[in-house]
Amino acid sequence: MGAIVTNDQSGGSRLGRLRIRIAAAVAAIGAAASAFAAIALEDQLWLLVPLASLAAVSAAVEGYRRQMGQRSLPMGESSGPMGESSGIGLVIAFVDRDRLWAEWVGATLRAAGFSIELIDWRYLKIGRSRCVLIAGHGFATVPTAGEKLAGLSARGRKRLLVVTVDDCPLPIELKEVVKLHSDMRAEAARDAVTGAALDHGPRPAARRAASADTAVFPPADTAVFPPDDVLFHLGGRERRRGFTDRDLQLRILRTRLMGSGADAMMSRACVLQGMGGVGKTQLAVEYAWRYRAYYRTVAWIDAADTASVDRSLEALAGELGVEAADSRHRARHVWETMSSRGDWLVVFDNAEHEQDLAAIWPEPRPRRNVLVTSRSAHWTRAEPIDVPLLDPEHSIDLLCACVKSGDQDGRPEGRDREGAARVAHALDHLPLALIQAAAYVRHTRCTWLEYNDLLAERLAEMMKMKPPEDYPGNAATTWAISVERLRDHPESPPGTEHLLYLFSFLAPDDIPRALVPAHPDVLPMPLRGLAEDADAYNRAIGVLSADYSLITVKPERLSLHRLVQTFGRDSLDPEDRSAWTRAAVRLVDQAFPADVTDPANWPECARLMSHAIAVARHSGDAAVAPPEAAGLCQRTAEYLGAIRARNEAALDLIEKAVALRERLAESAPAPVAESLTTQAQILCDAGQYEAAERSARRALGIWEGLPDTDADSLVAALCVLGGALVEQGRFDGAANAYERALETQSRVHGPEDRGMAPILALLAYVQFRMSTLRTARDTFQRSLDIWEAAGGPPSPARVQATRRLGRVLGILGEIEAARACVDEAEQMAAELWDEDAVETMRTAEMKGEILALAGEVAEAERLHRRSVEYYRTRYPEPSLHYDALGHLAQTLIRAGRPDEAAESAAQAVELCPRVFYEAWVLCLLGTAQRMQGRLEEAARSLERAKSIYEEMWVADHYGLAPVLRELAAIRREQGDAEEAESLIERARDVERRSRR
């Protein structure tokens, strides 16, 4: 159980009252853990965490600190032994690289009787507590160090003590500084720190015994080598410049391997586990260097194979003066000799299986530790610690740091974080690949953007290039070694390697675990046999994940690193690559729902969408399964365009489907027409109406030329053509297309068929745009009556028709009926989509318009602002974004806030996708400007709106009436009563005619 503990100062030396909070920060803590660490959350508030749960609780605790706005302590560190007298309080602030110096200073001052709190230097403030700032080599690299230190010194010079390390230069001059050097005698260093603290303020009441675990001097993380009597054998491996983002793993390692006292139950052997190239070896090197002063012997064993182990042991034995006939006896004598010297650390690097080390495994004990790096997670003698990929920010840090480390000319690549970010994303934040990239950029002196272009063209080739000098192989070699070992793995079922190749052609993330077993009949042998055998499939997943870290297993999902996929595809010859592409296409095609318009299928479409896009991309060659690829591309495009409103991706897919099917046009013209109809609809949704008309007319030409044309397909093409025409303002042509569609549908299926409803709704929309409002209302109602009579679940077309009817009723002044419509549309939308889906948002936006008409302006404004923000961040389609801004401006006008209304309306005018749509928002802009008293500007906006309505819309469009009324108001204010009255009379005439 985890507990949040507070120390009540009024309780003297007793531990204060305990408060148990049920919080997200302790949700992951196991009840059976036997040892706890105290993590300071804020002043006098600690979190007791089982040591086994430090990694799991890290993110939650950091979130708590951010939420509470408190100083941040390192995970796993205590602000002092709880239950003891607090003494005189000192706050020790440090940059993370100077952590061990801060710990040493803290241990020294705690032994002198002070109560100590360690904090990140960024949160240091001069208050009641006295402060000690550690200015080591890490502090010297902070760009803002001078400004921060000057501010702290100015606010509390007498309460700030600065401790420098190894003559680290200070950015400003200070009088009171304690200077520590790595080559000082430990006693002199302790006296210097303690003396300065005692001279700097009140003295504590009593001293405590120094901790042998934390008071080793000098701290390990320094630039000097250990003393002469310490054997530091790392096989020539040096610390990596630019090492980054592994502090959590290092702290966990330290707690696991070197815990004492309350931590005495912790493991003495750990295994750093992760995929090849993720940085396990560098993490082990960094740990060995950072904590080398805590051991008398640090030994490095290359455990890649038996011969490497023998060579490493032989070299280590030579340095220790050990003689033995064979490796097993040599190992035993080496461990015994190391133990006789004192504390030791043994690193087994790149071990494949635990059993390979069984014969030479040393017995770990307190302060005698074993650290393993391995792709495998199957270890019983050592506790696994996962080494993840770098996060984006630290990936960029690593790239820039590695370029800077070899840059003598101050070139900008070390500072170009935007370009480095693109490279980091392309390489999916794999450290080895990032270091290769930095080495190439440093050597060739190209820019990050130039290198990123090379990656886009030939990623696999770039990853095969020579690695940095201190690396045994490049990223491609690391992958090849993993696959070679996979082939020879005794527990690898037949088909395991083929499963990896199949996964290489899918999307890298969220591969459904059940995808392969559900469709074995479309797979080649031996993968088909693996898919049909549940036990063999599970064992194959286990080998790929737990033994070699080639895939990551999550509940019901699998994922691969993008470079693993790239190397997998690149390792295949052209014939095999085509074969695996066909297999992937057929697998996803078999799984992807046939009817993407059925809401019941949308969750499965969403799960498979990224994989459909991936296999479509890999099947660029028309020789690769064209029938399956074309059908899959079309269904995915329909789902992306109509349901997910991702028009750009949908257009790419439908163009591929059209191209694939046109290759077979002579033998199968109907599928081409089907894809052209879908293409026309997606182009309409994307606002490309002329191109949509061309595709729709091509589809109609094919359908009308076939002797046995499918009526439903012909109707679909006519409806898409009508949609393209209405958005171009060609209302008569659109109405004619819809009437042809209605005639065909009625003749084949009957006048009351459910399929009549969506066509009637489209015709009603044309009537609405032609400003025949009552006719549009009646046609909308007829379509909804057919839907109601047919029954069944709601459909997207029905939601749209109901929403549009509400708008017509609102314009006609039938407010209560309009509210009933939008409420019904909102209810149906909730059944079909998530609350943040595009159609859900559009329905809420229409509800806001009706609420504004009903006088509920505050709620209307809330809904419209939500819509504007949604479109701005999630779906910046101009046709929708401008509409939302226009509705917001309209509501703000009703609220009497012309300044905000004018701003929104002006933005809407700029985003307006087509000229004839500008009339509505220009009217709103002119209205807001008139309310602001800007009459000349208002008149220009309104006259422009009037011209658009008169020249580009039907005569007497209902939208013209408010324009005329606003112009009349301006003329009246300008003293032209006669012109104002004429405009009012014309507005009344427009209103009468539009309500026919």
N, C-alpha and C positions, 0 to 999 in steps of 0.2 A: 504494500500500500504506500502511496506517496502522501506526504503531509507538508503543509505549509506552516512553518513555525515562526512565531514572533518572540522577540526577546523584550520583555517589559522592563525598562530601566529602573522602574520603581521597585522591582523585586530584588535589587542588590545582586548578589552572586548567584542567586537561584535562577534556573531556567524559567522564563515567563510562561504565560498560559499558551497552550497549544490550540491552534485553530485549524480544523480540517476543512478544506474547501474542495468541493467537487468542481474541478476545472479541467479544461482541455489539456493543460500542461502536464497533468498526471494521469491522463486516460490510458496511456500506453505502458504504465508501470506495472510490472508483474508482482503479484502478491507473495511469491515464494522467494524473492531475492533475499540474499543473506547479508548483504553489505550495502551501506548507503553512503552517498556523498552529499555534502551540504552546498547548495548553489545559492549564492546571494542574489535575491531578486531586487531588493531595495533596502534602505536603512532599516535595520532591526527586523528584516524579513528574509527567511531562508526557505528553500525548497529542499526537502529530504528526498533524494532520488536513489533507487537501487542502482548500483554501479553498472549492472548489466543493461540498464535502460538509458544510459547517457546519450547514446546516438539518437534513439527514438524520440527523446524529449527535447532535444536541442532546439528544433525549430519552434516548438510551442513556447519554450521559455523566452526565446528571443522575441517572439510576437508579444508575449506578456510585457516585456520590458518596453517595447516600442509603444504599446498601448498605454502603459502607465507613465511613459516619459521619464524613466529613471536611468541612472547610469548603468552601463553594461559591464558585468564581470565576465571573465572567461568561464566557459562551461567546465564544471568539475573542480572549481576552485572554491575554497572556503574563506570567508572573511575573518575567520579566527575561530579557535576552539570554543564551541558553545558550552555554556555552563560555567565558564570561568569569569573572573572579574574582568571587566572591560578595560581597566587601566586608562591611560591617556590615549585618545584615538588619533591615529595617523592614517591618511589616505595616500596610497602609493599609486601613481598614474604612470602608464607605460604604453609604448607602441608594441604591437604584438611580437615583433621580431626581437624586442628586448625583454621578453617575458621572463626568462630564467634569471636575468639580473634583478628584475623586480621581485621575483620569488626569494632570491638570496637576501636582498635588502630587507624584505618583509620578515623572513625567518630570523635574521640578525636582530631586528628591532623588536620582534615579538619576544625573543629571548631576553631582551633588556627590559621587558615589562610593558611594552606598548601594545595597545589593541590595534590591529592592522586590517585595512580594507584595500583590496586590489581592484583598480578600475581601469577601463580603457581611457587613455589620455584625452580623447575627444569629449568626454563627459565631465572633465575636471572643472570644477568651479571653486573659487576661493570663498569659503564660508566660515563657519565656526571651527571646523576641523583644520588642523595643520596638514599641509600637503607636501609630499615628496615626489618630484618628477624625475624619472629615469631618462637621461639623455644619452642613449647608446647609439649604435650605428643605424638602428631602425629609425630612431627619432630624426637623425640627420637627413634621412631621405624624404621626409614629409614636407611637401611644398609650403604648407601653411604654418610650419613650426614657428617661424620668427614672429609672425603676427599673433599667434596664440600665446606664445611665451611672453611677449611684450605686454599683452593685455593682462595676463595673470600676474605678472610682476608689478604692474602699475596698481592693480587693485589690492594686492596683499603681499607686499615684499617680505614683511616680517613673518608671514604664515606660509611661505613657499621656500622649500629647500630643494635645490637642483643637484642631482648626482650624475656626473658624466662618467663615461666608460672609455678607457683607452684613448684619451685625448680627443674625444669626439668634439668637433667644433660646435660652438653654440651660435645661433643666428644673431643674438644680441649679447652685449656685455653685461655680466652680472658680478656682483661683489662676493656673494656667499655661494660657493660651489664646492661640493665634495668631489674630488677627482680619484676615481678608482682605475687601477691598471691590472690586466690579467696576470702580470708577473709579480704582483705584490704578494707579500706574505699574508696568509689568511688572517692572522691576528692583527696585523696592521690595518687591513681593510675593514675588519669588524670595528676596531677602535675608531677609525675615521668616521664611519657611518654613525655609530652609536654616539660618539662625542658630539658630532654636529647636531644630531637630533636632541640630545640632552641640553645643548647650549641654545637650542632654537625655541625653547618653551618649557612648560612645566614638566617636572620629572615624574615618571611613574612610581607607584608605591613599592613595587617589588619586582625582582627579576625572575625569569623562568629559565628552565633548562633549554639549551639549544637543541634543535632537532637535527640529528645526524643525517636524516634523509634529505633535508632541504637546505642545509647550510654548507654544502660542499663549495669550496672556493678554489679556482674561479668557476663560475657557472659554465655549463657545457657549451652554451651557444655563443662562443667567442671566435675570433679570427685566429687564435693561436692553437698550436698542437697540444695534446695532453702532455703531462710530464714524461720524462725519459723512461721511467719504469712501467709505463702503461703501454701494452702492446695493442696497436690500432691497425688491424690487418683487414683492409677492405678490397684487396685485390686490385688496387690502383683506381678504384672508383672515387670520384670527386663529387662534392656537392654541386647541384645544378644551379647556375645563376638564373634567377627568375623563378625559382621554386615558389609555388603559390597555391592558395586555397586548400591546404591540407591540414590546417591547424586543428580542426575538430578531430580528425583521425589521429594526429600526433598526441593530442591530449588524452584521447581514449587509450591509445597504446601505452602512454606513460602510466595512466591509472591502472591498466591491466597488469603491466609488467613490473612496476616499481611501487605499487601500493604498499602501505605499511599501517600499523596500528589498526584503525577501524577497517582498513582495506585489506587486511591480511588474508582474506579468503579469495582474493582475486587470482586470475590465471597467471601463470608464469610463462606460458607459451601462447603465441598468437600467430594467425596466418592472415596476411593481407591478400584478399581474394578479389579478382576482377578480370575483365577481358584483357587480351594482349594489347599493349600499348597504352593502357590507362594510367600508368605511372606507379605501379606497385614497387618496382625496384628503386625508383627515385625517392619514393616515400620511405623505404627502408634505409636508404643511404642518408636521407635527411635525419631520420630518427637516430641513427648511429652517430652522426656528427653532432647533432644537437645535444645528446645526452652522454657523450663519450666520457666525460669526467666522472660519471657515476660508476664506471666499470674499470677494472684493472686490465681486462682483455676484451677486445672487440674482434670477433672472427667472422670472416665472410666465406661461405661455401657456395660455389657454383653447383647447383643441384639439378641442372638440366638433364643430365644423364650420368650413368655410373662412372664413365671415364672422367667427366668433369669433377665429380665428387672426389675421386681419387687424387686428381691433380691438386685440387684445393687443399685437401687434407695433408698431402705431402708437403706443399709449400708452408702451411701453417705449422706442421710438425717441425720443419726445418727452423722456423723462427723461434719455436719453443724449445728446441734442442731435444725433441722426442724421436726415438728410433724404434721402429716396429716393422715386422716382416710383411704384414698384409694390412689392407685398409681397415678391416674390422678391429684388429688389435690396435692399429695406429689410432683410430678414432677414440677407443677407450682410453689409451694413454694420453691423448691430447686433452680429452675432457678432464682427466684426473690432474694433469699438469696445470690446466687453466684454473681448476678449483683450488689447487694449492696456492695459487697466486692471489686469489680473492674473487671478487664479483666478476661475472663475465656475461657477454652477450654474443650469441651465435646466430647468424643470419643464414638461412638456407634459401638461396635465390632461385626462382624459376623451377620449383619442384612440381612434378606432375602428379604423383600419387603418394599418399602417406606411406604405403607399404614399401616404397622404394627407399625410404629413410629409416625403416624400422630397425635394421641391424646396427645403425650408427647413431640412433637418437640419443642425445644426452638427457640426463634427468634434470629437468628445470626445478629450481628451488628459489626461495626469496633472494632477489638480487642476482640470480643466475638464470638468465632468460633466453628463450628460443623465439626467434622471429622468422616466419616463413613467408615467401611470396609465391603465389600459385594461381593458376586459372581455375583450379578445382575448389569447390566448397566442401568436399567430403573429407573432413579432418576430425578426428576424435581426440588426438593428443594436443591440439592447439585450437584456440577459440577463433572462429572466423571474424574478420572485420572487413566489411565491404568497402572497396575503393571505387567510388562512382566517377563518372565523367565530370569535367570541370563545369561550373556554371558559366553563362555567357560572359559576365564581367571579368571573371578570372581568366577565361580563355583569351580575352583581349589583352589583359595584363601580361600574360605569358608571352604572347606574340610580340608585343611592344618591347618587353624587357629583353627578350632574346635578340631582337634586332639592335637594340641600344647597346647590348653587351659587346658587339663587335663593330660598333659604329664609331669611327674616329672623326668623322666629318660633320657630325650633328645633323644627319639627313632626317627629313621629316617623317620617315616611315615609323620611327619609334613613337611618334605622337599622333599618327593618323588612326584614331580609334574607330572612326566610321568605316574606313577601308578594312581594317583588321577585323571588325565585327562581321563583315561579309565572309571573309576567309574562315573565321571561327565557325560560323554557321554552316558553311559548305563542308567543313571537316567534322561537323557534329561534335566539336569540343573534345576530341580525343587528343590527349597530351602529346603522344609520340608524333602524330600527324601534324600537330601545331608546331612542334619543334622543327620538324622537317621543313615546313613552310617557311618558318623564320630563317632557317639556315639558307634556303634558296634565295629568299628576298635579300638577305644580307650579302650573299655571295654575288648575285647577279645585279644587285642594285636596281631592281625593278620596283614598282609600287605595289601596294596591296591590291589595288583594283586590277592591275595588269596580271598579277598572280591569280586573282579570282577568275579572270577570264580564261586563263589556262586550265584551271580546275574544271570550269564548265565544259571545256572542250575535251579534256583528256585527264580525268581525275586519277584513274588507275595508273596511267603512265607516270604522272607526277609523283605518286606515292611509291613508285619503284626506284626512284632516284637515290643516289648515295646518301646514307644517313649522316647525321653529325658525327664527328670523330669519336666521341665518347659513347656512342651507341652501337651495340653489336649488330643491329639490323634495322631495316626500314619497316614502315607499317605493312607493306605488302609481304615482306618476308615473315613478319610476325604472324600474319594470317595463314600463310602457307604452312608454317610449322604446326599451327593448331590443327589444320585439316589433315596433315600427314599423321599426326598423333591420333586424330579421330579415326582414321582408317585402320590403324593398328590396335585400337582399343578393344580389349577382349570382351567387354560387356556392351559393345555397340551393335545393336540389331542390324541385320541387312536392310539397307535403304536409308540409314541415318544420314549419310553424306548427301544422298539424293534429296532428302527432306530439306536440308540446308540450301541446296541449289534452288528448289522450288520456292522457298521463302525469299530468296534473293530477288525474285521477280515480282513480289508483292510490295505493298507499302511497308515501310520499316516498323511502324507502330500499330498496336491494336489488331494484331492478326488473331481472329477467333480461334481458340484452341480446337474447337470442334469442327472447323472448316474442312480439314483434310479427311478425318474419319467419316464425315457425313457424305462424301462424294468420291468413294474409291474407284468407281467404274470409269472415271475420266482420266485416271492417272496411269502412267506407264509402270511396268514392273522394273525393279522390285518394290517401288514405292507403293504400288497398289496393295501388295501383301502386307506391308507395314501399316497402311491405313486400315486394313480389315482386321488387324490383330490389336485389340485395345492395349494389351500388356506390352507388346513390342513398341507401339506408338508412345506409350508413357515412358518406357525406358529410353527410347531415342530422345525424347524431350529432356529427360534427366541428364543424359550424356552431354547433349548440346549446351545445356544450361549450367548444371552443377559441376560437370567435369572440365568444361573448356570455356565457359562464359561467352559462348558464341551467340546465345540468345538469352533474353531475360523473360522470366516467367512471372506473370501476375495472375490474379484470379480470372480464369476463363480467357485470358489474353496472353499473347506472346509478342515480343518485339526484338528487333535486330538493330545493331548499329549500322548506319548508312554505309560506312566503309566496308563492313563485313559483306553487305550486299554487293557493293561495287566489286570487291575482290572475287566474290563468288561468281558473278557473271563474267568477269574478265578472264577467269581461269578456264573457261569453257571454250572449246573450238567452235567455229561458226555453226556447224551442224548441230552440236549439242545445245548451243545457245538457242537456236530456233526451236528445237524440240522442247526445251524447258519453257520457252515463251508460250508455245502452243498449250502445254500442260497447264500453265498458270491461267491463260485466257479461258480455257475450257472449265477449269475449276471454279473461277469466279463467275463465269457465265452461268454455270449450273446452279450456283448458290444465289445469284442476284434475282430478286423477285421479277416475275414476268409482267405484273401489273403494278407500275409505279404510281398510278393514280389512286390506288386503294390505300386509305390511311392506315389500315392494319399492317401494311407492308413497309411503312416508312421507317420503323425502327431497324428492320433488317437492311433496308437500303442505306441507312445512315452508317451501320456497322461496316458495310462492304464498299461504301462509296470510294474511300481512298485507295482501296485495292483495285477497284475497277479502273480508276484513273491511272494507276501505276502500270497495270498490264496493258492498257491501251497505249501508253507511252512506249512500252517495250515492243509492242507489235506494230511498229511503224512500217515494217516491210509487209506489203500486201500479201506476200506468200505465206505469212504466218496466220493460219486459221482464219481467213477472211470472213466466213459466215458468222462464226461465234464472236469474233472481235467487233464486227459491224453492229450486230444486234446488241451486244453489251454496251458499246459506245452510245448507241441511240437511247437505250433505257436509262443509262446513267445520266446522259444529257437531259433527258426529260425530267428526271428527278431533281437534278441540280438547278435547272432553269425554273420549272414550275413550282417546285416545293421549297427549295432552299434559296431561290433567288440569287444563285451564283452564276450570272450570265456569262462572264468571261470564260470560266472553266467549261461551262456547258457548250459554248460556241466552239471551243477547241475540239471537244469530243464529237459534236455532231458533224463538224467538217471532216473529221477522220472517218465517221460512219458513211457520209456521202461519198467520199473518195473511194473507200473500200467497196461499196456497193456499185459504184459506177464502173468498176472493173468487170463486173458481171452483168452489166445493164442489158446486153442482148438476150441473155438467157433468163434474166429475172428483173424486168423493169419495175414491177410493183414495189419491191423493197426500196428502190431508189426514190420513188415518189413518196413513200412513207417517211424516209429520212429527210427529204426536202420539206415536207410539211412540218416536221419537228423543227427543222432548221429555221423555217419562216416564223414559227411561234417564238423561238428563243430570240431571234433577231428583233421581233416586236417587243419582247420583254426588255431587251437591251436598248430600245429606243432607236433602232436602225430600221426605220419603216420602209424606206425605198428598197433596201436590200431584202427585207422581209417580203415585200410585194413580188419581187423578182422570183424568189424561191417558191412562193405560193403559186404563182402563175406557171412555173415550170412543173410543179407537182400536178396542177390541174390539167396541164397539157398531156401529161403521161396518163393520168386516170381517164380522161375523156377519150384517149386513143385506144384504150384497152377494150376488147370485146366483152369481157365479163368484169367490168369495173365493180369494185366493192363499194356499195353505197355509203357505208359508214366512213370509209376513207375519203370519198369524194366530199361528204359533208364536212369532215374535219378540215380539208384544204380550203373549202369555201369560207368557213368561219375564220380561219387564219387570214385569208385574203381580206375579209371584211375588217378585221382588226387593224391590218396594215393601212387600209384606206381611210378608216375613220380618224386615225391619228395624223393623217396628212391633211385632214379637213375636207376630204372627198366623201361627204356624207351620203350623197345619192348612190355612188358606186358601192359603198359599204352596205347600205340598206338593200340594194339589189342582190349582193352576194348572200346576205343573210336570208332574204326571201327565197332565193334558189335553194339554199340549204334546208329551209323549213319545208318547201315543197317536196324535196327528195326524201327527207326524213318522214314526213306524213304519208307519202305514197308507199314507202316500204314498210313502215312500222305502225302507222296509224296516228291520227291527230292528237291523241291523249297519251302517247308513248312518253316515258320518262325522258327519252333523249330529246324531245321537243323543248323541254324546259330551259336548258342552257342556251339554245339557239334563240329562243324568245327573249331571254335576258340580254343577249348581245344586241338584238334588234332594239330593245327598249333603251339601251344605252345610247344607240345612234339617235333615237328619237329625243332623248334627253339633250344630247349635244346639239340637235337641230332646234332646240328650244320649244318643242311641243310637249310641254311638261305633263299635262293631263293624259295625253296619249301614252307617254312613256310610263306614267304611273300605272295605267291600266294594263299595259303589256307586261311590266314587271310583276304585277299582281297575278296575271294569268300564268306566268312561268312558275311562280311560287305555289299556286294552286295545284299545278301538275305535280310538282315535287311532293307536296303534301299528300296528294292522293296516292302517289306511287309508294310512299313510305320509304323506310330504309334509313341508314345513317346519313348525317350531313356530308356535303361535299364542298370542296373549295369554291366551285362555281355558284353553289347555292348561298354560301356565306357572302360572296361578292355581290350577288343579285339583291340579297336582303339589305346589305349595307347601302347599296346604291339607291334602292327604293326609299330608304330612310332619308337620304339626302334630297331626293325629289320632293318628298312630303314636307321636309323642312322648308324648302324654298317656297312651296305652295302655302306655307303657314299652318299646316296640319301638324303641330308640334308634338302632341301626345301620341299620334300614330307614328310619327318619326321616331320618338323615343322607344316605342315598343319594337320597332324594326331593328334599331341598333342594339337594343338589349338582347333580342333574339340572335342577331348576328354575333354578338360578343359571346353568348352562351355556346353557339355552335363552334366558334373559333377555339374556345377553350377545350372542346372535345377533340379538335383536330391537331392543334399546334401547342407548343410551349408558349409561355407568356412573353418570351422575348423573340418570337418568330415575326417575320415581316408582316404576314397577313394579320396576325393578332394585333400588331402595332397599328396597322392601317385601320382596323376596326375600331380600336380605341380612339384613334384620331378623329374618325367620323363621329363617334359618340361625343367627343369634345365639341365638335361643330354644332351638334344638336343641343347640347347643354348650354352653349353660348347663346343660341337662339332663344332658349327657355329662360335666360337670365341668370344661370348658374355659372357666372364668369370665373370664379376662383378655381372651381374644379376643372372647367374647360381649359384654363391656362395651364394647370398642372399637367393635364393629359397632353397638351400640345408641346409644352417644354420637354416632356419625356420623349415625345416622338422626335423632336428636333435633335436632341442629344443622341438618341438611338441611331438615326440616319447619319449623323455626323461621324460617329465612331464605328458603327457596325456595317452600314450599308449606304455608302455615299453615292447612291444613284441620283443624279440631278432631278429626274422627274418626280421622285418621292421627296427628296430633301426640300426642293422648292415649294412643294405642296404643303409640307408641314410648317415651313416658315410663313407661308401665306396664311394658313389657319391661325397661327400664333399671332400674327399681325392683326388679323380680323378680331380676335378675342381681346387684344390689348386696346384696340380702338373702342370696343364696347365697354372696356374698363376705364376709359377716359385717360389713357396713358399714351399720348401721341408720340413722345420721343422714342420710347421703346418700340412702338408700332412701326414708326418710320425706319428704324434700324433693321427690324426683321423684314419688312417689305422690300427694302433696298437690297438686302442679301438675296431674297427670293427672286428679284428681277435679274440679278447677276447669274443665278443658277438656272434660270428658266431654260428648259431644253429646246423649245421651239418658239418662234416669234409669236404665233397666234395664241400661245398660252400666256404671253406677257400681259394681255389686256386685264385679266383679273387682278394680278398683283400690282399692276400700275394704278388701277383704281384704288387699291388699298393704300399705296404709297401716296397718291394724291390726296386721299382723305386725311391721312396722318399729317401731311404737310399743311393742309388747310387748317387743321386743328392747332398746328404750331404757329399759324399766322404767316406762313411762307406762301402767300397767295400766288405769286408769279410762278414759282416752282410747281405748286400744286396744279395750276392751270395747264402747264406743259405736260405733266404726267397724265392728267386726265384727258387732254386732247389727243395724246398718243394712244391711250387706251381706246378712246372713241374711234379713232381711225382704224385700229386693228379690228375691232368688232364690225365696223361697217364694210371693210374691204375683204376680210378673210373669214368671217363667220357668216351664218345665215342672217337674212334680214330680220330685224326685231328680236335679236338674241336677248334672253332674259338678263344677261350680264350687262347689257348696255344701259338698263334702267338706272342702277345706282351711279353709274358714271355721269349720266345726264343730271341726276339730282345733285351730285356734288358740284358739277359745273354751275348749276343754277345757284347754289349757295354762294359760290365765289362771285358770280356776276352780281348777286344781290348786295354782297359786301362791298363790291366796287361801284355800286350805285346804278347798275343797269337793270332796273326792275323788269323792263319789258322783255329783255333777252332771257332773264331768269324765268319768267312765267312761260315763255315759249318752250324752254328746256323742260320745265316741269310737265307741261302738257304732253310733250313727246314721250317723256318717261312713263306717264300713265298709259299712253297708247301702247308702248312696248310691253308693259306689264299685262295689259289685257290680251294682247295677241299671243304672248308666250304661254299663257295659261290655257290655251285651247287644247 
